[in-house]
Amino acid sequence: MNAWPELDPARDHGTLTVLHLAAQMLGKMRVAHAPWSNHGWHVALQPRSNGLETLPTAAGDGRTFTLVLDLCRHAIVLWVSDEARDELPLNAGSIAALHSRLVAMLDRHGLPSTFSGVPNEIENAVPFAIDRAARDYDRDSADRLRRAIAAMLPAFERFRAGFLGKASPVHFWWGSFDLAVTRFSGRKAPDHPGGVPGLPDRVTREAYSHEVSSAGFWAGGAVAAEPFFYSYAYPEPAGFRTAAIAHGRFDEVFGEFILPYSEVREAADPEAMLSDFLQATYDAAADLAKWNRAALEREPIAP
């Protein structure tokens, strides 16, 4: 079996839409009930062997809880520090049903259950509570996404390990539905123009308050699109778009370098191709923006 499973938007889109909107509900719980940390890193989901998980959230009564988008059990699984456990299947039939059952599960355990009811970063988003469109959930499609993330994680983790400067964890953004890791130069950046659908400009500007080189994997989610790896810089240095990169190309629509997941999957050494893409696009961003690379980088080995 190929460790890098095929991802097909025509087959997987319905399931990825359910997962995208379910992930948004989990992430929004952190927005509503956790202190804000720099760049919103506290709200990102964490990759796990069984799927994606929130960081622990305080319940306000001495307990903490986590929510897991469990792609092995195909459920949203609740874990509470008092040893309580509960879950609800992801094949609820509609987003409205999934939303109401999530709130009911949290209420059943006396946990915080309020969060913003409108999806972020999705054009013409329908509030969760009234999204009654029929939603099919396919376990095989969900499992393919889980296995794809597991296959790419080692390359992202090694890339993250090669940086001494400020850098994000390798984490999953539920708004855009992408795995990401971000490196910072340490220098302030000009205010981001904002304009992301359903995302306050103040959030975007805080996220991009300093110069970054960011890379990740976009699964599409609620957008029926071919999944791809990406890399971009903010602010974008002159010459970045025309930099010579061994794999992938610069996409003028997205404003970033992209490398289709299908090309990586079909390569003789997928992990090596992905690693080359991550490093080459970062090299271009850091060199053109004149980052102090000697002070920011290291060989990714234990001290």
C-alpha positions in Angstrom: 0.0 0.0 0.0 1.2 3.5 -0.9 1.8 5.4 2.3 0.6 8.5 0.5 -3.1 7.7 -0.4 -4.9 9.2 -3.4 -6.9 12.3 -2.6 -9.7 12.9 -5.1 -11.9 16.0 -4.8 -14.7 14.4 -6.9 -14.9 11.5 -4.4 -13.8 13.2 -1.2 -15.4 16.6 -1.3 -18.5 15.8 0.7 -16.6 14.3 3.5 -14.0 17.0 3.6 -16.7 19.6 3.8 -18.1 17.8 6.9 -14.6 17.6 8.4 -13.9 21.3 7.6 -17.1 22.5 9.3 -16.7 20.1 12.3 -13.1 21.3 12.7 -14.3 24.9 12.8 -16.7 24.1 15.6 -13.9 22.6 17.7 -11.6 25.5 17.0 -14.2 28.0 17.8 -14.6 26.5 21.3 -11.0 27.6 21.9 -11.7 31.1 20.5 -14.6 31.4 23.0 -13.1 29.8 26.1 -9.3 30.1 26.1 -7.0 33.1 26.5 -5.7 34.6 23.3 -2.1 33.7 22.6 0.2 35.2 20.0 -0.9 34.8 16.4 -3.9 32.7 17.5 -1.8 29.5 17.9 -3.9 28.5 20.8 -6.9 27.8 18.6 -5.2 25.7 16.0 -5.8 21.9 16.0 -3.0 19.5 16.8 -2.2 16.6 14.5 -2.6 13.3 16.3 -2.3 9.6 15.2 -6.1 9.4 15.1 -6.9 12.8 13.7 -6.9 16.4 15.0 -7.3 17.6 18.6 -7.8 20.8 20.4 -5.4 21.9 23.1 -6.9 21.4 26.7 -9.5 24.0 27.6 -10.4 25.0 31.1 -14.0 24.2 32.1 -14.0 26.8 34.9 -14.6 24.3 37.7 -11.1 22.8 38.0 -11.6 20.4 35.1 -10.1 20.6 31.6 -11.4 19.0 28.4 -10.2 18.3 24.8 -12.2 17.6 21.7 -10.8 15.3 19.0 -11.8 15.0 15.4 -11.2 11.3 15.5 -10.7 9.9 12.0 -10.3 6.4 13.3 -13.5 6.3 15.2 -15.1 8.7 12.8 -16.5 10.8 15.6 -16.0 13.9 17.6 -14.6 12.5 20.9 -14.7 14.4 24.2 -12.2 13.7 26.9 -12.6 15.3 30.3 -10.0 15.5 33.1 -12.4 13.8 35.5 -12.1 10.7 33.3 -15.5 11.3 31.6 -15.5 10.4 27.9 -18.2 10.9 25.2 -18.5 11.0 21.5 -20.8 11.7 18.6 -20.6 10.2 15.1 -19.6 12.5 12.3 -22.2 11.0 9.9 -24.9 13.1 11.5 -26.6 13.7 8.2 -26.3 17.5 8.3 -24.1 20.2 9.8 -27.1 21.5 11.8 -27.5 18.1 13.4 -23.8 17.8 14.2 -23.8 21.3 15.7 -26.8 20.6 18.0 -25.5 17.2 19.1 -22.1 18.8 19.9 -23.7 21.5 22.1 -25.9 18.8 23.8 -22.8 16.6 24.5 -21.0 19.5 26.1 -24.0 20.5 28.1 -24.5 17.0 29.3 -21.1 17.1 31.0 -21.5 20.6 32.4 -18.9 22.1 30.0 -18.8 25.4 28.2 -20.8 25.0 25.0 -21.2 28.4 23.4 -19.1 29.5 20.4 -19.5 31.6 17.3 -22.1 30.0 15.0 -20.9 31.2 11.6 -18.0 29.5 9.8 -14.8 31.6 9.1 -12.9 31.9 5.8 -15.7 30.4 3.7 -17.5 32.5 1.1 -21.2 32.9 1.7 -21.0 30.7 4.8 -24.2 29.3 6.3 -24.5 29.3 10.1 -24.0 25.9 11.5 -27.4 25.8 13.2 -29.3 26.2 10.0 -27.1 24.3 7.6 -29.6 21.4 7.0 -28.3 20.4 3.6 -27.8 16.7 3.4 -24.1 15.8 4.0 -22.8 12.4 3.2 -19.8 11.2 5.2 -17.5 8.5 3.8 -15.2 6.7 6.2 -12.7 5.8 3.4 -12.4 9.5 2.4 -11.7 10.6 6.0 -9.2 7.8 6.5 -7.3 8.9 3.3 -7.0 12.4 4.7 -5.7 11.0 8.0 -3.1 8.8 6.3 -2.0 11.6 4.0 -1.4 13.9 7.0 0.5 11.1 8.8 2.7 10.6 5.7 3.7 14.3 5.3 4.2 15.1 9.0 7.8 13.8 9.3 8.9 16.2 6.5 7.2 19.2 8.1 8.6 18.3 11.6 12.2 18.0 10.3 11.7 21.3 8.5 10.4 22.9 11.7 13.4 21.5 13.7 15.9 23.3 11.5 15.0 26.7 12.8 16.3 28.4 16.0 14.3 31.5 15.6 10.6 32.0 16.5 8.5 29.4 14.7 5.0 28.0 15.1 4.4 24.3 15.8 3.3 22.2 12.9 -0.4 22.6 13.5 -3.8 22.6 11.6 -5.7 25.7 10.9 -9.5 24.9 10.9 -10.5 28.2 9.2 -8.8 27.5 5.9 -8.4 23.7 6.6 -4.7 23.4 6.2 -1.6 22.0 8.0 1.0 24.7 8.4 4.3 25.7 9.9 5.6 29.3 10.0 9.0 30.8 10.5 9.6 34.4 11.6 12.5 36.7 10.8 12.0 38.6 14.1 11.4 41.9 12.2 8.1 43.8 12.3 5.9 43.6 9.1 3.7 46.3 7.6 0.0 45.9 8.4 -1.7 43.1 6.5 -4.4 44.3 4.1 -6.9 41.9 5.6 -10.1 41.1 3.6 -10.2 37.4 4.4 -13.9 36.2 4.3 -15.4 35.9 7.7 -12.2 36.8 9.5 -11.8 40.1 11.3 -8.9 42.2 10.0 -7.5 42.6 13.5 -7.0 38.8 13.7 -5.2 38.7 10.3 -3.0 41.7 11.2 -2.0 40.2 14.5 -1.2 36.9 12.8 1.1 38.7 10.3 2.5 41.3 12.7 6.1 40.1 11.9 7.8 38.9 8.7 7.1 35.3 7.9 7.9 32.5 5.6 5.0 30.0 5.9 4.4 26.6 4.3 1.8 23.9 4.6 -0.7 21.6 3.0 -4.2 22.7 1.9 -6.7 19.9 1.7 -9.5 21.9 0.1 -12.2 21.1 2.7 -15.4 23.0 1.8 -13.7 24.1 -1.5 -13.8 21.4 -4.2 -10.2 21.7 -5.3 -7.1 19.6 -5.9 -5.1 19.5 -2.6 -1.6 21.0 -2.7 1.4 22.0 -0.7 2.1 25.7 -0.5 4.7 28.2 0.5 4.5 32.0 0.7 6.3 35.0 2.3 4.8 38.1 4.0 5.7 40.7 3.1 6.6 39.2 -0.3 10.2 40.3 -1.2 11.0 41.5 -4.7 11.9 38.6 -7.0 10.1 35.9 -4.9 7.6 35.0 -7.6 10.3 34.4 -10.2 12.7 32.5 -8.0 13.9 29.2 -9.4 12.3 26.3 -7.5 13.0 22.7 -8.4 9.4 21.5 -7.8 6.1 23.3 -8.1 5.3 26.7 -9.5 4.2 30.2 -8.4 0.4 30.6 -8.6 -0.7 34.1 -9.3 -4.3 33.5 -8.0 -3.2 32.2 -4.6 -0.1 34.4 -4.5 2.2 31.5 -3.4 4.3 28.6 -4.6 2.2 25.5 -4.9 3.1 21.8 -5.4 0.2 19.5 -6.1 -0.2 16.6 -3.6 -0.7 14.2 -6.5 2.8 15.0 -7.9 4.4 14.4 -4.5 2.4 11.1 -4.1 3.6 9.9 -7.4 7.2 10.8 -6.9 9.9 8.1 -6.4 10.6 9.6 -3.0 7.6 11.7 -1.9 9.1 12.8 1.4 12.3 14.0 -0.3 10.4 16.0 -2.9 8.3 17.7 -0.2 11.4 18.5 1.9 13.1 20.0 -1.2 10.0 22.2 -1.9 9.8 23.4 1.8 13.5 24.2 1.9 13.9 25.8 -1.6 10.9 28.1 -1.1 12.1 29.2 2.3 15.6 29.7 0.9 14.2 32.1 -1.7 12.1 34.0 0.8 14.9 34.3 3.4 17.6 35.3 1.0 15.5 37.8 -1.0 14.3 39.4 2.2 17.8 39.4 3.7 17.0 37.4 6.9 19.8 36.8 9.3 19.9 33.2 8.5 23.1 32.4 10.4 21.4 33.4 13.6 18.1 31.8 12.8 18.9 28.3 11.5 20.5 25.1 12.7 21.0 21.5 11.7 17.9 19.7 12.8 19.6 17.5 15.4 19.4 17.2 19.1 21.8 19.4 21.0 
